[in-house]
Amino acid sequence: MPKLKFPQSQQAASQVKKYLPGGVHYNFRYEGKDTIIPFNKGKGSRVWDLDNNEHLDLFCKFGALIVGHKNEEYNAKLINYINKVLSVDQCDLEERVCERIIHHVPSAEMVRFGLSGTEAIQNAIRLARAYAGKPKFIRFQGHYHGNADNIMGGKPTSSEYPVPVDYEGDFMGTDGRAPNILEEQSFLIPWNDIDVLEKLLLYRGDEIGVILMEPICINGGGIVPAPGYLEKVRELCDEYQIVLIFDEVITGFRVALGGAQSLLGVTPDITVFAKAMGGGALPMSAIVGKKEIMQLYTDSKVIHAGTFNGYPLGLAAVLATIELLENDPSCYERMGNYLMQIGQSLVDTAKSVGIPMVAQGVPGVLVFHSQGTQLIKAEGYDESTKLRDILITRVSRNYGIQFSPVSRFFSNLLMDDSDVSFFKERIGEVMADVARINELL
């Protein structure tokens, strides 16, 4: 399989840089060195660029696109609803959508809607602080919760007093951050280490009102919780009167209708959903949680606002997604099986040319690492491995395989055997190319 050529795609990408900073819509594109490929057609798991090259979409818009491209049933539901009503404050879908979410999600007793994960996380922290009556929150190394000033990047100053601070070379660092906001609001500690958490709570528990985490650390490398870890965190939150928030922006609706919490058996006080809950076509997020906490919105003690909160077409997208997943009982097993086949092919092919490789995570979302053993700590994801992984994602694009930055890959409802075959036909050339580049480095 020869490398693809992108003359028209690259010309279009070059032109748009006149108007769009960097030619992209977000900054996590590795110093602007990525090949920018615009697409204008999609079907199932495939997308076509402006030169009519066919690509396998394992990116799925950071995992948001769970329904697949040109899903006719999903599209028909949205078209039907947009022809009914366009933009109103309240519509006839609210009760049905909330009821379905509450039915499936263990932590959901009440629901509020928004648009983005970043926005929903910030509102969830505000709500949790108000309920707990304590100002600070704990977050974990390698977990990502959006691009707000108070929650992105940093490293702990010390193990004894683990407040996060900016540092040179931080991939999540940014100019213009509000001064001292990281250290004033939060603590940053390793995940999956209960001793560190217990020690921090022993000395600082009276300041801490919130613990925020991904229940499965996808952003930190596809790391699952250690046996008993989440259960102990839940106990400590109850003991210290701390609100536990699960960030299920990635895992929600993607790994199960009830989110990762329904698989792991640990129920947080508040959960944030986004990405896949709207199917992938429209932005939607949600804050769900215990009634006694969510009731603070009813009492107007906590503000939650937004022009497009609960907009009709977004609710139609959520309902359509839930119905598609409900009506296809084997979908999670099927999506997971296809993705595991792709992951195994990646590992086997890499090893055949001398590149160490693992694929880890959960069915529905996997993360690859060019190292010999699975990553068990997010802080162990060293820069050299990360750079090798980025190289693989870049080279893959030249052969029509679209991974998600840094090295995640996702399945969708329309994925089938032909997608696995497409991957297997092309990954050999990708890895041979990567091996040649590695020899020159």
N, C-alpha and C positions, 0 to 999 in steps of 0.2 A: 504494500500500500504506500504510494508516494505521498510526500507532504502535500497538503492542500495549499492552494494559492488563493490570495484574497485581494486582488487589485481593486475591485469596486468597493469592497467592504472597507479596505484601508483608506481609500480615497475619501469615502464618506466619514470615516472616523477622524481623518485629518482635518476635514472641513469643519466638523462640529466643534473642534477645539477652539475655533475663533470665538465661540459663544458660550461654550460649556467648559468651566475650568478643568483642565486636565483631560477633557473629553469624556469624563465619566461622572456618575451620579453619586459616588461615595468615595472615600479616601483610602479604603483598605485594598489598594491595587498594587502594592509593593513598588513604591517610588515611581509610578507611572510607566514602568517598563513592560507591563503586560501587553500582549497582543489584544487590541480592542477590536472585537468583531460584532458589528450590528447584525441583527436577525430580522427577517420579515415574514417568516412562516413557521408554523409548528404543528405537529400532529403526534399524539401519543407521547413517546419519550424522545422524539426527534425534533430538531430545529434546523432551519436552512438560512444561510447567510445571504448577503446581497450578490454573491457570486454563484449561488445555488449549490454550494457545498452542503452536504448533509452531516449533521453532528448528533451525537448522543448526549442528551441533556441530563447529566447527573448532578448538575448544579441546582436545578429546580428552584431558582431564585432564593438561595440560602435555605432551602427546605420548605419554603412557603407553598410551592406548587405541588400539592399532593394529588390533585384531580387529573393531572396530565394536560397536555396541549390539545386543544380542539375536542374537549370532552363534550359531546353533543348533548347529553342529558343535563349537565351542569349549565352549559351555555343557554339551553332552552329555558331553564328555570329563571335565569337572570333576565333574559330578554322578555319573558312573560311579565316579570314584576316591574321592570323599568317602563313597560307600557301601561302599568296600572297607576303608579304614583312615583314622582321623582324625588322631591325634597321637602319633607315635613318633619316636625319635631317628634311626633309619635305616629306609629303605624300599626297595622293589624298582625305583624309578625312577632312582636316583642314577647308575648306570653309563650308562644310555641318555641321560640329559640331559647329563651331562658329555661323553660321546662325541660328541654332536651339536654341542655348543658348540666342542669342540676341533677337530672336522672343519671347521667354518666359519670360525673366528676365527684369523687368522695368529699372534697372540701367545699363544694359549691352549695350554699344555702341561699345566697342572693348574688346578683350579677350586675355589674356596671360595664358599659362598653366604651371603647375609645378607638384610636386608629393605629397607633404604633406601639411596639414593645417598650421603647425608651420612655414614652409618655406614660404608659400604664405602670411601669416600674416606679417612676417618680411619684405617681399618685398613690400607689400601694404603700410606699415607704411613708408618705405623709399620713395616710390612714392608720398605719400600724403604730407610728409614733404617737399619734393622738390617743389611740386606744391604750397603749402601754404607759403613756405618761413619762417616757424616758427618751432622751434625744438621740442617742448614738445607735448605729447599726454595725453588725459584723458582716463582712463579705469575705470571699475566699479567692485565693490565688488561682488564676486560670479561668475563673468564671467571668462571663461577660453579661452585662445587664444594660447595654445601651451606651449612647455617646454623651450623656450628661456629665457636667463638670465633676459632680460629687462622687462618681461611681466608675470612672473609666481610668484604667491604668494605675500606675504607682507601684511602689514596693515597700514592704514594712521596714521601719527604721531599725527595729531590733526584735528579737523573740520575746524580750521582757516587756516591751511596750510597742506592740505591733501596729502603730498608726502608719498609713500609707503616705508616701511622699513622692513627688516627681523625681525622675532620675534621667540622666543622659542616655539616649538610645532606646527609651521606652517606646515600643511599637504603638502603644495606646496613649502616648503623651501628646499634648497639644499646647501650642501657644494660646494665650488669651483665656486660660482657665482662671476662674475666680481665685484669688490668692488664699492659700491655706485651707481650701474647702475640703480637700481629701482628709487631712489630719484632724480637722475640726469635727467632722461628721462621723467618721467610721474607723473601724479596726480591720486589718487585712491579715488573714492567717491561712495556713495550709488546710486544704480540705482532706477529709478521710483520716484526720489525726484527732481523735477525741481527747487525748491528754492535753493538747494545746488549747482546745476550746474550754475544757474544764478549768484549766489554770487561769485563762483570761476572765472567765465568768466569776471565779472565786475572788478576784481582785477588782473587777470592773463591772460586775453584774448589776450594780445599782445605777449605772449610767446607760446600760444597753437595753433598748426596747425592741430591737428587731434583729433577727438573723435571716439573711437573704442568701439563697443558693440555687444553683441548678441541681435538681435531684439526680440527674445523670449529667456528668460534666462533659458535655459535647464540645463546648468552646475550648476547653483545656486539653482536648485530645481524645475524647470518646471514653472517658474513665467512668466506670460504674462504682457505686458506693460499696465500701467494704462491709462485710457481713456485720450487722448490728449497729453500724454507724448512724444511720438515719434514725433508728429507734432510740438510740441514746440521745441524739440531738433533740428529738421530740420530748423526751423526759426532762432534759435540762431546760428547755423552753418553758415547760409547765412549772418546773421548780423555781425558776427565776422570773416568772411572769413576763416572758418575752414572746413576741409575735413571730411565728415562723412563716416565712414567705418562700414558696417555691416559684422560681422563674421557669415556667414551662413554655416559654416563647418558641423554642425549637421542638421540644418533646410533645407538647400538647397536640392532640389529634393525630400526630404523626406516628407515635409508637403505640397508641391505643386511644379509643374514644374518651376514656377517662384519664388520659395523660399517664405519665410515668408513675404518678402516685398510685394509680389503680393497679399497677404491676408490682410495685415495691411494697405496698401494704402500709405505708406511712402517710398520714394525713396532715398537711400543713393547716395553718389558720387562714392564710390567704394564698391564692394562686394567680399568676399572671399568664395569660395566653395571648398569642398573636400568630403571625406567619400562617401556618396551615389551617387555622380555624376558618379562614375565609376562602379556602380552596387554592389560593395563589393568585387570583386575578384582581382582588380588591383588598385594600388595607382594612384590617379589623383587629382590634385587641379587646381583651376583657380582663377585668379584675373580679374574681369570685372569692367568696369566703364565708365565714361564720356570720350568721344573722346579727349577733350581738355586736360584731365589729362593723359590718356593712351598714348597720342601722345609724351609725354616726353621720352618714350622708343624709339620711331621712331627717335627722334632727338638726341639719344644717350646721353641725359643729365642725365639719370638715368640708372644704370646697372641692368639688370635682366638676370641671366645666370643659366645653368643647363644642364648637359649632356643628361638627359632623358626628358627634357621639350618637350611636344608634341609628345612623342614617339608613333609610329603607333598603337601598340596593346592597349595602353591606350586610344587613341582617338576612336578606334573601340569599346572599352568598354563603353565610354561615349555615343557614338551614339547608341549603342545597348540598353543602359538603357533608353535614351530619347525616342527611338522608342517604347519600351515596354510600357512606361508610356503614351505616346501619343495614342497608339493603344488600350488602355484600359481606356476609359474615366471615368469609375466609380471606378477606382482602389483606389483613395485616400479615397473616402467614404467607400469603402469596408474594406480597411486596418484599417481605423479609427474605424469602427464599431466593428471589431473583437477585436481590442486592448481595446476599451472601455468595451466590455463584460468581458474581462480578468481582467481589472482594477476593475470593479464593483464586480466581484467574489472575488478578493483579499480583497477588503474593507469589504464586507459582512462576509467573512469567518474569517477575523481577529477580527472583532467586536463580532462575535459569541463566541469567547474564551476570550473576555475581553481585546483585544489589540486595542487601538485607531488607526485608519488608514484613510488616504486620498490618492487618486491618482489624480494628477493634471498634466497639460501640454496642449498639443494639439493632435488631432488625428494623429497617426503615431509615436508619442513619448510621453510616460507618465513617471512620476516620482512618486514613492510612498514615503510617510512619516508616520512613526508610531506616529502620533499625531492627536488630535481631530479636528483641523482646518487647512485649506489650508495655505501653506507658502506664505506670501506676500512680504517678504524681504529676500534676500539671506543672509544678515548678521544675520537674525533671525533663521537660520538653526543651532541650537545649537549642541554641541558635543554629548550630551546624546541621542538626537533623531537620529543623524547620526550613532552612535554606534548601536542603536537598529535596524536601517535600514540595516546596514552591517550584523548584526546577521541573519536577515531574508534572505538575499541573500546567506549567507553561508549555512544555514540549507536547503534552497531550492535546492541547488546542490545535496544534499544527496537523494533527491526524484525526480531528473531528470528535474528540472526547472532551466534554466540558465538565471538569470537576469544580467544586466550590472552594474558594479560598478558605483556609490555607490548603487543606487536604481532605475535606469532607465530601461525601457523596450520598445521594438520596434516591429513593425509588418513588414511584407514583402509581396511581390506580390503573393506568393503561400500560404499564410495563409488561413485556411478554418475552417469550423465548428468543425472538428475533433480536431484541436489544442485547441479550447476553451474547449472542453470536456476533453481533456488530462489534461489541467490545473485544471479544476474543480475537477477531480478525485484525484488529488495529493495535492492540496493546503491545504486541511483540515488537513492532517498529518503534513504538514510543520508548520502550525500555532499552532497546538496542541503541537508540539515539542518546538516551540519558547516560548509558554506560560509556559511550564514546566521549561525551562531554565531561563526565567525571574523570576520565583518564587525562584530560587536558588541564584540569584544575589543580 
